[in-house]
Structures are given as structure tokens and as C-alpha cells.
């Protein structure tokens, strides 16, 4: 950092122009992690940096406020954002309109935090209590003032997750379900906004609270599945598809499970393996062998090593025997009795799981998709 300050004496104007932002970012990181740093030192540094390079004023003010929030200094953060909110500098202010909106939105988010605390206090009061009605009126007034400012921000194309969540919560508190639904629908489906998996998660959770028809829930989760096949809601998606009367949904239910387990972060997800083991048995009983083969053909060259190697058999049995049994069943179905994972698990002598291991052996013999002799 000390060496970099020499750039301010450089004759290259472009380097000098970029220096303030680099000094701010590098300096703030140093002060954030340095063992001898404190809030007073950081505040002094931030206040000085705001006056170096006009275009960085709002960015520094916002990051300064976030630093104060990190230290639990809500009032100081709010005061900092209020000062930044009124910042103007000739023609430069119009080019930083989005940053000004962001500063205002974070200020309102702090007010939402206060509102949510009051909401928690309200939930502890008796509805017949006089204090309850008084607090309710205050909260309605407070949330209305806050939501007006956040409403303007979430209409601008961008990723506004914390603002959308707080705005929707306040709309629901007001009983404006239609308004909340409209905000979430626009956030998820408006083409002007960037693709955002969380937007579909928020919409799904809202529709679920409203007890929306299964068809609506499925349509939202189908898009989320295309964006994030390994999302934790995909297991819920699978269950909804399984309850459907449409055969295409039953087939998609199998695809969803295979795609979840394609991801390294899901290899130990015992619920996903349980669902797959159970569903494989079900669809093979219903003579849908072609569905299984279609999914397996694109995975047969890498799933055996990825999931069903001898190494994983020993590791899984040591760490989680129930998981190992579910995987052994799937391995036997997809790879046959010759699979090393399947054979290793079947050789284990466990009194608790002995009955389950016998069932696995019997089921694999009956349902294996591998032709006899392979």
C-alpha cells in the first residue's frame, strides 16, 4: 500500500484517475483485517477518501455504511447513508443515479430492520391488548413510508433480493397479497431483469403460502430446475411431479433426481438417493425401462467412478451405512450384480441392516436394467 501511493506522482493521467478507488479498496481491506485497526481509524480513513475523486463518493459512503452495520452501529450507518443520499455534484449526479437509488434503498432497508423488530415484538402481544392495536397502527404507518422508497428501486432492472424480500413481507403485512404476487411475478419473469434463481424461489414460497394450485407451483419450479438443477427445492419438485397424473411429469421426476446427483455437492444427499432408489423400483414395476435407460446412457461412462467406485463403497459404509445401502441398490439396478460398490456392501455383516441388504439383493435381481450375463 505504501509503495502504491507513489502512483499519485505518476505523469500518466489515467493511472492517477484510477488511483483513488484502488487506494480506497486496498486501504479498507487492510483496515478491516489489521489487528490494530478500530472503527475510529476506519471512519477517519473513509471520510478522507470521500473527498478524493468525486465519482467514488457514493461507493465509499455505501461501503462505509456496510462496515458500520457489520459492527452493529445502525444509527451511524443510517446517518452516513442520509448524508450520501443528498450528495450532488453538478452534471456528475445524473450519471450516478443508480448508486443514489442504491444508497436510498439501503437506508430504507435499515428502516425495514427496525420494522421487523417491532413486528417480532407485536407477535408476543395479546391481540386484545390495547398496546397491540397501537403498535399495529405505528407499524402500518412505518412500513408504508419504507415500502414506497423500496418500491421504486425494485422496478429498476437488477438483482434486488434483500429489498424484494423485505418489500413483499411488508405488503403481506398490509394484506396486499395481489401487490406482493405482482412484485414477485415481475421480478421472476420480466425479461428486462437478469436471470436470477432466487426470484423463482421467492415466488414459489409465496405461492406455497397462498396454497396455490399444484400446476402453478410446478411451473415455477420447472424454471428453477433449468437454472439450478441441484437446488434443494428440487426434491420438493420431484415429490410434486410424482403426485401429478401426467406421465410426462412422472418421467421428469426421474430426470430431476438424476440431475441432482450429477453434482458433487449432492453425492452424500441421502434423501436424493432414497427417492431415486424408491422411484427406480416404482417405474420399473410400471414397465418404464426406456426412461431409465435414457437417463443412464448419458451417465454410464462417468457415474460408476463418480458414485460407485470401490473407494466410495468403503468410505460410504464407514461414514453412513444407510446411505451406502441406498446407493448399493441404485448401483445394482444400473450396473448389475458385478458392480464393485454393490458387491462390497452386500458382503458386509451388519445385524441392523442385514434385512435391508437382503431386500436389496432380491430387488436388484428382479429389477436390474443390465441384461443377464453382462
Secondary structure, DSSP 8 states (H G I E B T S, - for coil): -TTGGGGGG-S-HHHHHHHHHHHHHHHHHHHHH-TT--HHHHHHHHHHHHTSSGGGHHHHHHHHHHHHHHTT-HHHHHHHHHHHHT---TTHHHHTHHHHHHHHHHHHHHHHHHHHHHHHHHHTS-TTSHHHHHHHHHHHHHHHHHHHHHHHHHTSSS--HHHHHHHHHHHHHTT-HHHHHHHHHHHHH-TTS---HHHHHHHHHHHHHTT--HHHHHHHHHHHHHH-TT-TTHHHHHHHHHH-S-HHHHHHHHHHHHHHTTSGGGTT-HHHHHHHHHHHHHHHHTT-HHHHHHHHHTTTTTHHHHHS-HHHHHHHHHH-HHHHHHHHHHHHHHH-TT-HHHHHHHH---TTTHHHHHHHHHHHHHH-SS-TT-
